[in-house]
């Protein structure tokens, strides 16, 4: 009898072991295999969220098939306590293993609601974007120009969402005044800016923001980043550049930034100005004159007047020798690098060519011919043909 009992117990144990092994194998396949969602999913992890809460949330939204297996797998991977706050886009059929890897690695949010403060050359805007779950791409929901009208209700609501991603995108060539105005429009920030930072001292880039962050701390971060960029590029400069200080290179970079919107042209534009400096020729560049008129506060939506061109000011490079006293905008790294590493050319002149770029010339005769072509383009387009051009002065 005891032999039968022992035999039956052994059989039962074997059956249980086989069943357990089968269950483990099934759980592993569930954890590592394709997930149940046929569309992309935005997985949002709240600050301080527990693994239990996140697993139940994922099961409820159809991103995973089993909350328990998700928790067990995360624990087996030793990542149960590594959840990172943010919103993360998961591709269709993402496995539980892939989701665990993503939500514990962290990094910038890649989906969900996003409020973007854009500092642009012509205007500042605040954008509300949200993820289209079918495409996984951000789509614009609302847009607001702080200089015009009231803040739209969807933007107000989005700014208060705990999981909303807040950021500031600073374009190359904007002025410090424009950056401060954009920060003022972001009412989810705190702190009064007592003084506009020095022109050129802020690095164009994308900055992740936190609700309640101090505006002055953000400006300090921008300034620190620009100082590091300038120091790196100055250290790597070639011998013989016509600048005595990094600040002079920054001034030139700001002029290059404002003169062309085409990245490939920056080293050529820089070469013209460097060649003119070396030959004692005046720079004769409109953006510096415009800065002297506007002081960097807004856009001059008209042509320069003859009286403005004839008036001697520290920024009128048609009337002064050398560089203006300060930068005229905040240049990006590429413009700084171009100012310190210009193309080796014989160019002394350039003028618009009607394509968005410029025609470069070595001699005044070549330049005058290019100017004549540009004047004809202006005439055909109905533009006033009186914009200033470089001369041999």
Secondary structure, DSSP 8 states (H G I E B T S, - for coil): -HHHHHHHHHHHHHHHHHHHHHHHHHHHHHHHS--S-SS-EEEEE-TT--HHHHHHHHHHTTS-S-HHHHHHHHHHTT-TT----EEEEE-TT--HHHHHHHHHH--S--SS-EEEEEE-SS-EEEEEEEE-TTT--EEEEEEE-TTSS---HHHHHHHT-TT-EEEEEE-TT--HHHHHHHHHH-TTSB----S---TT-S--SEEEE-TT-BHHHHHHHHHHHHHHHHHHHHHT--TT-S-SSHHHHHHHHHHHHHH-S-GGGHHHHHHHHHHHHHTT-----HHHHHHHHHTTSS---S---HHHHHS--TT-TTTSSS--SS-SS---HHHHHHHHS-------EEEE-SSSSEEEESSHHHHHHHHHHHHHHHHHHT--TT-------
